[in-house]
Amino acid sequence: MRKLVPIAVIVFIMASASPGLFPVPQPQPKPYVFSLEEVALNPGEPVLLVFFNVSCHVCWEELFIWRDFILTREIQVALVGVTRDPEEAVALFLRRYPVSIPVVIDRRGHLFRQHRVLMEPFLLLVKGEKIIYKDNLMEPLEKRREKLEQCLLGVN
């Protein structure tokens, strides 16, 4: 036991003197937040909110289609995913399918109620308080996509 104490003291001193010798793993930031206010948005920049459900394959398609559309055309629009799924389900989804966009877990459904979202996928393009585009779920998906494309191309 006496030999262990000096060895433990030596290891402690070495670790204190050389922090890189025994690196401490840093916690990784979560790829999601719990409110739109937590997302780093540029003031005055339009925001495309994609309301989705992690168990809905059509929702996933919408996330990826609009992410690619905005990136390839270099449109100055912030893209944000919004879901009311449980945190564990969202974390698993983001580990499997890294979408590289901010995702808001709207636990209390505030954004869903505010924008009267009844079903996912649902797309909403806003600039400040002004709504530029709001999905009409009564229209076919392709027609809705065409309308949103026109709105996105017109924001720059």
C-alpha positions, -999 to +999 in steps of 0.1 A: +000+000+000+029+024+008+043+019-027+010+028-043+007+062-026+039+076-040+031+062-075-004+078-073+012+111-062+036+110-091+009+103-117-012+132-102+017+156-104+026+145-140-011+149-151-013+184-134+020+195-149+013+183-184-025+185-193-020+170-227-005+139-213-038+126-200-065+144-221-099+147-206-127+140-231-148+171-236-185+167-239-198+172-274-225+198-280-259+184-287-269+188-324-303+201-313-318+228-291-352+233-275-363+267-289-358+288-320-342+315-299-313+291-292-305+288-329-278+312-341-297+331-369-286+362-388-310+391-381-330+399-412-321+366-429-351+345-441-356+312-423-371+280-437-387+260-410-391+223-419-415+207-395-408+170-394-413+137-376-383+113-372-405+083-381-417+100-414-397+091-444-413+119-465-402+143-438-366+132-441-368+136-478-380+172-473-351+180-450-325+167-475-342+181-506-343+217-492-309+215-476-294+205-509-315+231-529-303+259-506-267+248-506-263+242-543-279+275-552-261+293-524-294+309-513-290+331-481-317+313-461-313+296-427-327+261-427-340+248-394-357+215-386-385+215-361-399+184-344-419+175-313-404+140-311-388+129-278-352+139-273-340+103-274-356+097-308-342+129-322-307+121-309-308+087-325-321+101-358-293+127-359-267+100-352-280+079-381-287+108-405-265+138-399-285+166-415-260+194-406-287+219-399-300+231-365-329+211-352-354+224-326-371+200-304-404+218-298-413+198-266-443+219-258-455+224-294-451+262-292-439+266-328-464+240-341-493+260-324-479+294-334-479+284-371-509+261-370-490+230-381-513+200-379-492+175-399-456+169-409-439+175-432-448+212-432-427+240-446-427+276-436-405+304-450-404+335-428-384+367-426-389+383-392-426+383-385-435+382-422-446+348-437-432+345-472-444+309-478-467+286-459-475+251-470-510+243-481-515+206-473-545+205-497-521+209-527-501+181-541-465+178-528-449+186-562-470+218-566-460+229-530-423+222-539-426+244-570-441+273-551-414+271-524-387+269-550-400+302-566-401+319-531-366+307-523-352+319-556-368+353-551-354+360-516-319+369-528 
